[in-house]
Amino acid sequence: MYRKILVINLFMLLIIPIFASTALANEPPTAPLIDGPTNGIMGEPLTYTFTSTDPDGDDISYLVRWDWSCGGDQTSDIVPSGEPVSMTHTYNNKGTYSLRAMARDIYQAESNWSELEVTIPRSRASSFLWYQWFLELFPNAFPVLRQLLGLY
């Protein structure tokens, strides 16, 4: 009887902590690599690709914070470790934005944040160009100039 108790106690002292420590050791994914443009045009969508791996091989999702000022965090679907995910965002105002991303595995271990600076200059499409006005008034006056400017 005492021998049985001794064996059970040894089992609990030696074997259970080994299983418990391996079950609790969950490594976070690596900080995501962000691939995409660092400059864009106001009001036009930009596509970025995020890639991270989990050392345990766990599936992951990505949390993307487009910028503190424009709000709207976006979370990806859960994907296998190492599989890239593409997301699109449109910046509607000129400025310099801090795009941040992190990866989270299915056991809620989170990576460090990665960051990419995105610059959106003033839109030139809205400015009226004097030569276009002139060519509209006199459509046949300067065919060579019209051809060079790509306004044919």
C-alpha positions, 0 to 999 in steps of 0.5 A: 500500500505504501509502495503504491502511494510512493509510486503515485507521489513520484509520478506526480513530482516527476512526470506531471511538471514535465507535461505542464511546463511543455504545455505552458511554453507557448512562444509568440510569433515573430514581428511581421514583415510589412511589404508595400508602398511607402508613398501613395496618392490621397484617396487611392487604395494601397495594398500591404502584405504581412508575413510572420512565423510562429516558432511553435507552428501555431496558426496566426492572425494579424492586427493592423493599425493603419494609424492612430489618427485615422483609427480603424484597426483591422484583424485578418482571418486566422492563417497558417504560420508563415502564410502572407496576408494582404490588406488594403487601406485608403488614406483620405488626407495628406500626411505621414502615417505610421502603419503598425502590425503585430501577429497573434497566435491561436493561444493569444501570444503576441509578437512585437509591433512592426512599423512602416511610415507611409507618406500621402502628399497633397493631391495634384489631380484636383488642381486645374492646369492652365495649359489644359484650359488653353488646349480645350479653348483651342483644340486644333491649335497645337497638335504636337503639344497635345500629343506630347502632353498625352491629351489627344 
